[in-house]
Amino acid sequence: MLRLPMLRVPSVFLLGRILAVVLAVLGTARMGVGVLAWRAANGLERPSYTVLQRLDYGGELRRYSRYLVAETRVKAGATEVSTRSGGMNAGTGVGFRRVAGYIFGKNKPKARLAVSTPEGQASKGGEKMAMTAPVRTATPGDGSARVSFVMEKAYNRRTAPAPLDSSVRLKDIAPHILAARRFSGPPPSDKRIAREKSRILQALDAAGLKAQTSGAESDTLIYGYHDPFITPNFLRRNEVCVRVAETAELRAREGPYRIRWS
């Protein structure tokens, strides 16, 4: 009788060890890429501010200098939002893509404003601008969201390229005072935002200060300093902020902390 050679089948234990090693290598590589992304984001240009006061719950009272943003508004119930997961994060994703398109070339440099380009079509001479931080999201409480990128300090309203997408506009942010609370983790849910805002309002009350209560200045602001996909959640910097009603005392106050790129 012809005998066939017996094949040696790896044991379950050996297969488990191989799988564990592969997963460990992939996890290490993933963490390494995430740390590199975190470091790169920390080197981006940011608006400058002075810390005027430390607040309860780990908050800060900040005076921001003037800066320029590229902004878009995502309406509540918009088709492009409702077809994805709901909530603030869905609106932020839609707005991010619009404004990122402007930053990465869907624009018309001021030197070429006389050239006719169909709306929504990037010109061959579209200017690619550097990324900055943070990505700003304002939530007025009606389900809509305004998403904006901070423009480099080298630009102003006269020199920044014109958006080709009519839903994107350039906007000056006047000097203002914010109360902010910083925390790590994934992009915050609506529930987390409400909880952080409640803490900020309590801290303002304890400090004898008040939040803005009318107009766009009363919107809740969410700042994201790192990407939500590559950077590990424990390294991601998020902030929830509210505008503070200015008083004569606040306008005259000099912060005990140096002006910094935050």
C-alpha positions in Angstrom: 0.0 0.0 0.0 1.3 3.5 -0.9 1.7 5.7 2.1 1.4 9.4 1.7 3.6 11.7 3.8 1.8 13.2 6.8 1.5 17.0 6.8 2.2 18.7 10.0 -0.6 21.1 11.0 0.5 24.0 13.2 -1.1 23.8 16.6 -3.7 26.2 17.7 -1.3 27.5 20.3 1.3 28.3 17.6 -1.2 30.0 15.4 -2.4 32.1 18.4 1.2 33.2 19.1 1.7 34.2 15.4 -1.5 36.2 15.4 -0.5 37.9 18.7 2.8 39.0 17.2 1.2 40.3 14.0 -1.3 42.3 16.0 1.4 43.7 18.3 3.5 44.8 15.3 0.4 46.4 13.6 -0.5 48.1 16.9 3.0 49.5 17.4 3.0 50.8 13.8 -0.4 52.4 14.2 0.7 54.1 17.5 3.9 55.4 15.8 2.0 56.9 12.9 -0.5 58.5 15.4 2.3 60.1 17.4 3.8 61.5 14.3 0.4 63.0 13.3 0.1 64.4 16.8 3.5 66.1 16.6 2.8 67.5 13.2 -0.5 69.0 14.3 1.2 70.6 17.4 3.4 72.5 15.0 0.6 74.1 13.0 0.0 77.8 13.3 -2.7 78.8 15.8 -4.4 82.0 16.9 -2.5 83.8 19.7 -4.1 84.5 23.0 -3.4 85.7 26.5 -4.6 83.7 29.5 -6.3 86.2 31.9 -7.3 83.9 34.6 -7.5 80.2 35.6 -11.1 79.1 36.2 -12.7 76.2 38.2 -13.0 72.8 36.5 -9.7 73.3 34.8 -11.0 76.2 32.6 -9.2 79.2 31.3 -10.3 82.8 30.6 -8.5 83.9 27.4 -8.2 87.1 25.4 -7.8 86.3 21.7 -6.3 88.6 19.1 -8.0 89.3 15.8 -7.8 86.6 13.2 -9.3 85.5 9.9 -11.3 82.3 9.2 -12.8 80.5 6.2 -16.3 79.4 7.3 -19.3 77.5 6.0 -22.7 76.9 7.5 -24.3 73.4 7.5 -28.1 73.7 7.8 -30.1 71.5 10.1 -31.7 68.6 8.2 -29.6 69.1 5.1 -29.6 66.1 2.8 -25.9 65.7 2.9 -26.1 65.5 6.7 -29.2 63.4 7.1 -27.8 60.6 4.9 -25.0 60.1 7.4 -24.9 59.6 11.1 -26.7 62.4 12.9 -25.5 64.8 15.5 -22.8 67.5 15.6 -20.1 65.3 14.2 -22.0 64.7 11.0 -22.4 68.4 10.3 -18.8 69.0 11.2 -17.7 66.4 8.6 -19.7 68.1 5.9 -18.4 71.5 6.8 -14.8 70.2 7.1 -14.9 68.9 3.5 -16.2 72.2 2.1 -13.6 74.4 3.9 -10.8 71.9 3.3 -11.6 72.1 -0.4 -11.1 75.9 -0.3 -7.8 75.5 1.6 -6.4 72.9 -0.8 -7.0 74.8 -4.0 -10.7 75.3 -4.6 -10.2 79.0 -4.8 -9.2 81.9 -7.0 -6.0 83.8 -6.0 -6.6 87.6 -5.9 -4.2 88.1 -8.8 -6.5 86.0 -11.0 -9.9 87.4 -9.9 -10.5 88.7 -13.4 -10.4 85.2 -14.9 -13.8 83.7 -15.2 -14.1 80.2 -13.5 -17.4 78.3 -13.2 -18.6 78.2 -9.5 -17.6 75.0 -7.8 -14.7 74.2 -10.2 -11.2 74.7 -9.0 -9.0 76.8 -11.3 -5.7 75.4 -12.4 -4.1 78.3 -10.5 -5.9 77.6 -7.2 -3.7 78.4 -4.3 -2.9 75.6 -1.8 -2.6 77.0 1.7 -1.2 75.5 4.9 -3.3 73.8 7.4 -3.7 75.5 10.8 -5.4 74.7 14.1 -7.9 74.5 15.6 -10.9 73.5 13.4 -13.7 75.6 14.9 -17.3 74.5 15.1 -20.1 76.8 16.3 -23.4 75.4 17.4 -26.2 77.9 17.8 -28.6 75.3 19.2 -31.0 75.0 16.2 -29.3 71.8 14.8 -27.1 73.7 12.4 -23.4 74.2 12.6 -20.8 76.7 11.4 -17.4 75.1 10.6 -14.3 77.2 10.0 -10.6 76.9 9.5 -8.3 79.6 10.9 -6.3 81.3 8.1 -2.6 81.8 8.3 -1.6 85.2 9.7 0.0 86.1 6.4 -3.5 86.5 4.9 -6.2 89.2 5.4 -9.6 89.8 3.7 -7.8 91.7 0.9 -5.1 89.1 0.2 -6.7 85.7 0.8 -7.9 83.8 -2.2 -11.6 84.0 -3.1 -13.6 80.8 -2.4 -15.1 79.2 -5.5 -17.8 77.4 -3.4 -20.4 80.0 -2.6 -21.1 78.3 0.7 -17.7 79.2 2.0 -16.9 82.7 3.1 -14.1 84.6 4.7 -14.8 86.2 8.0 -12.9 88.4 10.4 -13.0 87.3 14.1 -12.7 90.4 16.2 -10.7 90.4 19.4 -12.7 88.7 22.1 -12.7 86.9 25.4 -13.4 83.2 25.7 -13.8 80.8 28.6 -12.5 77.4 27.5 -12.2 73.9 29.0 -9.7 71.4 27.5 -10.0 67.7 27.4 -8.8 64.7 25.5 -10.7 62.0 23.6 -12.6 61.5 20.4 -14.5 64.4 18.8 -17.1 65.1 21.5 -20.7 64.1 21.3 -23.6 66.5 21.8 -24.0 65.1 25.4 -20.3 65.7 26.2 -20.4 69.2 24.8 -23.5 70.1 26.9 -21.7 68.7 30.0 -18.5 70.7 29.4 -20.5 73.9 28.7 -22.3 73.4 32.0 -19.0 73.3 33.8 -17.8 76.4 32.1 -20.9 78.3 33.0 -20.6 77.2 36.6 -16.9 78.3 36.6 -17.9 81.7 35.2 -20.6 82.2 37.8 -18.0 81.4 40.6 -15.7 84.0 39.1 -18.4 86.6 38.9 -18.5 86.6 35.1 -21.2 86.1 32.5 -21.4 84.4 29.1 -22.7 86.2 26.1 -26.4 85.5 25.8 -27.4 87.0 22.4 -26.4 86.8 18.7 -23.7 84.6 17.2 -21.5 85.4 20.2 -23.7 83.2 22.3 -23.0 80.1 20.3 -21.2 77.2 21.8 -17.7 76.7 20.3 -15.9 73.4 19.8 -12.2 73.5 18.9 -10.5 70.4 17.6 -6.7 70.5 17.3 -5.9 67.1 15.9 -7.3 64.8 13.3 -10.0 62.3 14.4 -8.7 59.3 12.5 -4.9 58.9 13.0 -4.0 60.6 16.3 -4.7 58.4 19.3 -7.7 59.6 21.3 -5.7 60.1 24.5 -3.5 62.6 22.6 -6.2 64.5 20.9 -6.9 68.0 22.2 -10.6 69.2 22.3 -12.0 72.3 23.8 -15.5 73.6 24.5 -15.7 77.4 24.7 -18.2 80.2 25.3 -17.8 83.9 24.6 -17.6 86.0 27.8 -19.5 89.3 28.2 -16.8 91.9 28.4 -16.7 94.5 31.2 -14.5 97.5 31.7 -12.5 95.6 34.3 -11.9 92.7 31.8 -10.9 95.0 29.0 -8.3 96.7 31.3 -7.0 93.4 32.7 -3.5 92.2 31.7 -3.1 88.5 31.8 -0.6 87.0 34.3 0.5 84.5 31.7 2.5 85.2 28.6 0.9 85.5 25.1 1.5 82.2 23.4 0.7 80.0 20.5 -1.6 77.7 22.4 
